[in-house]
Amino acid sequence: MIDTIVFDLGRVLISWDPYSYMKRLFGEQIAEFLQKNIFETKEWDLTDKGEIEEENLWAMMIQRYPEYEEHILHMKQTITELLNPIEENVALLPSLKKRGYRLFVLSNFGRRTFEYIHRKYEFFKYFDGMVISSHVNQIKPAEDIFRTLINRYSVVPERAVFIDDKYENIQTAKRLSFNTIHLTDHKQLRNELSQVLGDTI
């Protein structure tokens, strides 16, 4: 019987699609370049892991790609505005809490950006605990960050469901015996959870 639900944040509870935003603003060519050379880099992952400060990341990217300085500065200043609650999914949290489920966050997030959304959005009050990559210097899909969650909050994977949009994170969770939801469409969260829990939410 499942008693614990573990949520990723980006594309599960929080919108995160910098590529579409950049494509609208800068055009496809620049959007593809910035997506590949900033948001899909080892340095971005190290920022999520807390090993590079976000301020230093942006400075490093401007130094590396001076011809894109204007675009990079814009993204640096706008990034938090792209992180908004996915309202229909966030709305499930109070109901799940009321039904007695333990709720946790396990998410890759840079420190400064996470602290911004944590201050801004009230839905975090529904969680019993959180493991954020930059706070523990660990990052999904590595097993160690999952083990941090398990040990810190006495999570029993066989009685927990882990929800994430990335297949590689789901694979790690499965290896550790979590029930999983690979959420490829955020609009399906209610249906997917209802099926896994055997309970109409």
N, C-alpha and C positions, 0 to 999 in steps of 0.2 A: 504493500500500500504506500502510495506516494504522500509524503508529508512536507516536502521541501521543493521549492521552485527557485532555480538559479537563472538570472537574466544577464545576458550581454546588454550593453546599452545601445551602441550605434546600430541603426537600422532595425532595432527591436523595440526600444522605448524612446530613442532619440533619433531624429532624422540626421542623416549624414550622407551627402551626395555632392562633394565639392566639384566633381567633374561636370555635372549638369549645370551647376551655377556658373562655372568658368566658361563652359561652351556658350551659354547664353550671352555672357558678358564680353568674352574675348575672342570667340570663334573657335571652331573645332581644332585647328592646328595648334594654337597656343594652349588650349585646354588639354590636349593629349600630351604635349610636351611637359607641362607642369604636373599633370597627374603622374606621369611616369617618373619624372626626375625629382619630385618632391614627395608626393603622397604615397608612392609605392617604393620608397627607398629604405635601405638599411638604416640611414640616419633618422628617418621618421619612426621606425621601430625602436631605435635606441632612445628617442625622445619619449615614446610611450613607456619604455622600460625605466625611465628616470635617469638615464646615463648621460643624456644631453639636455641642457636647459632649453626650453622652447625659444627663448630670446636668441640663444646661440645658434639654434637650428636655422632660424630665418636669416640671421646675419651670414651664416655659412652659405646658404642658398643664393643670397644676393651676390656674395663674393664669387661664387662659382658661375653664376649666370647673370652677369651685370646687364646684359641686353634685355633681361626680363625684370629688372629691378622694380619698375612701376607695378607690374602685375603681381610680383611676389609681395611687395609691401601692401598692396590692396588685400591679398588673401590673408596676410598676417593680421591686418586690422579688422577683417570681416569674419574671420573663422568662427568666432563664437556665435555670430548671428545665424550661422547655418545649422546650429545645434538647437533644435526645438523639439519639445515633446511630441511624440506620435500619440495624439490625444486618445484615439480609440483603444490603444494598448495600455497607456497609463491609467485609463479609466477602469481597467480590470483589477488593479492592485488593491483598492479598498475591499472589493468583494472577496478576493482571494484571501486577504488578511482576516476578514470576518469569518471565513470558513475554516480558519485555523491553520492554514499553510504557513510554514516559515519561508520568508522571502529574502533572497540575497542577490547581490550584484557581483559578477565576475567579469571585468572589462579591461581592455587595453585603452589607456587614456593618458595623455600628457598631464602633468601635475597642474599647471596653471589653468589649462582649459577645463579640467575636471572641477577644480575648485570654483571656477566661475559658474558652471552649471549647477553644482551642488548648492551654492548660495542662492541661485536664482529660482530653482524649481522645487516646489513643495513636495512633490511625489516621493522624494527620497526618504521622507519620514516613515513610509510604510515598510522599509527594509529592516531586517534584523541584523544585518551586517553587510559589509562590502569589502571586496578585495580588488583594488585598482592597481594596474600594472606598475605605474610610476611610483607608487607608494611602497611597493615591496621589491622593486628591482627584478621583477619576473614578468614574463610576457607569454600570452597564449600564442601558439598552440603547445608550448612546452608543458610537460606534466607538472613541473614544480609549482606553478601558480595554482593549479587545481588542488594540489596537495595542501597548499597553504590554506585554501578555503576549507577543505575537509577537516584539517587539524584544528584550525582556529575556531571553527563554529560547530564541531562535532557533526558534520554532515555525513550521512550514510548514503553513498552514491546509488545503491540499489533502491533507496526510498526517495530519490531526488530526480527531478527532471531539469536538464540543462538546455537553455534556448540560446541559439547563436545563428547569425547569418552566414558564417564562414564554415565551409565543409571541413577544413583542416582542424578547426577547433572542436567540431562535433566528433571527429575521428578520435581525438585525444580523450574526450569525455566518454566515448563508448569503451575505449580500452580500459578506462578506470571504473567501468560498470554503471555509469550514469544512464538513465533513460534520457533520450534526446529529442529535441525538435530542431531540425535544420530549417530555419525560417527564411525562405527565399522570397517571400512576399509578405511584407509586414501586415497586410490586411487580413492574413489568414491566422493570426495569432490566437484569436478567440476560438476558432474552430479546431485548430491543432491542439490547443490546451485541453479543450473539452474532450477530445478523443483520448488523449493520453491519460487524463485524470478520471475518465469514465464519469464525468460530471458536467452538466450543462452550466456554463458560467454566464 
